[in-house]
Amino acid sequence: MEQIVQQITAYTQEIQAFEPKTADELEQYRIKFLGTKGIVKAMFGEMKQVPNERKKEFGQVLNSFKQIAEERYTQFEHLKDGAGQTQAAVDFSLPAEAHRLGTRHPISIVRNKIINIFARLGYTVAEGPEIEDDWHNFTALNLPENHPARDMQDTFYISKNPDWLLRTHTSSVQVRTMEAGKLPIRVICPGRVYRNETISARAHCFFHQAEGLYIDENVSFADLKQTLYHFVKELFGEEVRIRFRPSYFPFTEPSAEMDISCIICGGEGCSVCKHTGWVEILGCGMVHPKVLENCGIDPEKYTGFAFGMGIERITMLKYQIKDLRLFSENDTRFLEQFTGAV
């Protein structure tokens, strides 16, 4: 043991005198003293030869020796790279890697625009279930069983007797709002709807709608027109022209479709507007008295108007998108184009 202590003393003096100038010298020191076959480990291997009554004393000497060797190595670690930095150090002068930021989906952008425009007119958002019963989706809206207007919408049925289905329009939310009986009513109903259609550049089996409903005393078609005039001007700009065409919907009477001048060609005529200069964007009309009766509202006292639009159609016009399928393909190259859109 005395011989080992003498060796440790000699090694300690060598360590204290060690002054490396290069990373190679430092590495040689590490191998000699701290490596797996180094002196420190070899000294600990001699512990088995020490009498049991002196193992504690000898262990303290070894631990002190190991600590001295490690501290000396730490003092010169900055030489490891040869340029004043360790190999694992980070060059803080380099620019940071940019994090990819997410963007709102174009459908969400336009949906929020529509809601905000009508919110300034006093409309609140109303929502309902996407799985509906026949009453709220069809019958209450003046489409009784076997009514030919039901053929206008190819429906995904979930069950029969009673009928449960994926809603074909958000008009079902309007029915539920009217049934609540809290008059007057002024709501906007955005949401996803489903129809059994062949997927193409202009059609899909699911899409999004935003429908509006206003019911109060003395509501007229003039109120409807002025509301929609304001909406279009806010969304597309003051230069857009607007026209109404007579139409038919079983839940409104009279009914109309509203067109705007094609914002892609400026009304000159192109493939999008089929060279007419006009594009249909929504349907509207005065709420049918039968619908009011079905929902427990007195049609002699109250009148109202309703309108509905496809959010995809509005989005395609606003951003000049020609393929409806792009909205649901999750192609980041497409979605990243809307960074910064508001």
ABEGO torsion letter per residue (X at the ends): XAAAAAAAAAAAAAAAABBBABAAAAAAAAAAAABAABAAAAAAAAAAABBAAAAAAAAAAAAAAAAAAAAAAAAAAAAAAGAGBBAABBBAABBBBBBBBBBBBAAAAAAAAAAAAAAAAGBBBBBBBABBBAAAAAAAAGBBBGBAAAAABBBBBABBOBBBBBBABAAAAAAAAAAAGBOBBBBBBBEBBBBBBBBBAABBABBBBBBBBBBBBGBBAAAAAAAAAAAAAAAAEAABBBBBBBBBBAABOBBBBBBBBBAAAGGAEBAAAGGAGBBBABBBEBBBAAAAAAAGBBAAABBBBBBBBBAAAAAAAAAGBABAAAAAAGBAAAAAAABGBX
